[in-house]
């Protein structure tokens, strides 16, 4: 991995490790726009202030936008969500391996 690629990965991980950032992206992965309130409910447990902050950061990063119906992912954000789509299968395998260790 080049220095430039490594820096880009570091920047992306820095953005995504912010509290609830991945949950906001995950909540919008189906491509349907959500109002602020619906997005807050979809994410669960996020305060309005934190959601406002995440929305601002994700918009500045080019991953999220606002259209007439509400917030939705940009094409770049949808690409990221698509790549994160493998998480459920991985999470299931991971959880299974953890349960096997405790038996």
N, C-alpha and C positions, 0 to 999 in steps of 0.2 A: 504494500500500500504506500502510495506516495505521501509526501508531507502535506500536499494540498488536500488529498483525499482524507488523510487522517484528521486534518483540521476541520474539514467539513463534517465528518462523523462526530467529532467532538462538539461542534456547534449544535448539530441536530440533537445529540444526546443531552446536551445542556438544556435545550428548549423542552424536550420531552420529559425530562426528569422533574420539571416543575410540578408541584402538586396539582393533580387533576388534569394536566394537559393531555395525557393519553386518553383519559376517560372522555374528555370533550371530543376528541377526534373519533373515538370509538362510538360515541353516541350519534355521530353524524355520518357514520360509514355507509348507511343505507341510501344516501343521496337525497333524502327528504329534508327540506329546510325546517328549522325549528325556531319558534319564538324564544326569547330569552327565558321566559318562565318554563316552557316545555323542556328546553335544554337543561335548565337547572334541575328539573325533576328527573330527566333522563340520566344525568350524571349522578345524582343522589348525594346528599350530604355536603354539597358545595355552597358556600355563602355567596350572596350576590356580589360582594366586593371581590372575592377570589375569582368568580366566574368572569366578571368584568376585566380583571387583570389578565386571565388566560385568553379571553377573546382578543384583547388588545395585542398580546404577544403573538398569538397564532395568526392574526390578521397581518401584523408587521412582517411575519415570516413567510407570508404568501400562502398559508395553508387553509385559511378560513376567510370567508367573505360574508357580507350581508346583502341579501336580495329582498324584494318586496315582502316575501312570506316569512323571512327570518334568516337565521344563520345557516350556512352550508359550507361544505368543503369546496375548495377550488380544485381544478384538475390536478394540481400538484398534491393537494391534501388527499384527494381520492386515491392517487397513486400510492401515497404512504399508507392509507387505510387498507388498500388492497394487499400491500406487502405485510401488513400486520395481521391480515386474515388468517395466517397460519398459526396465530397464537392459541386459538381454542384447542386445536389438535395437540400442540406442544404442551399446553397447560394440563390437558387430560393425561398425557404420558407422564408428565412431571409429578402430578398429584398421585398417580398410581404408583410410581416409584417410591414416593414418600411413604405411602401407606404400607408398602411391602417392607420398608425398613423398620417400621414400628411393630410389625407382627412377629 
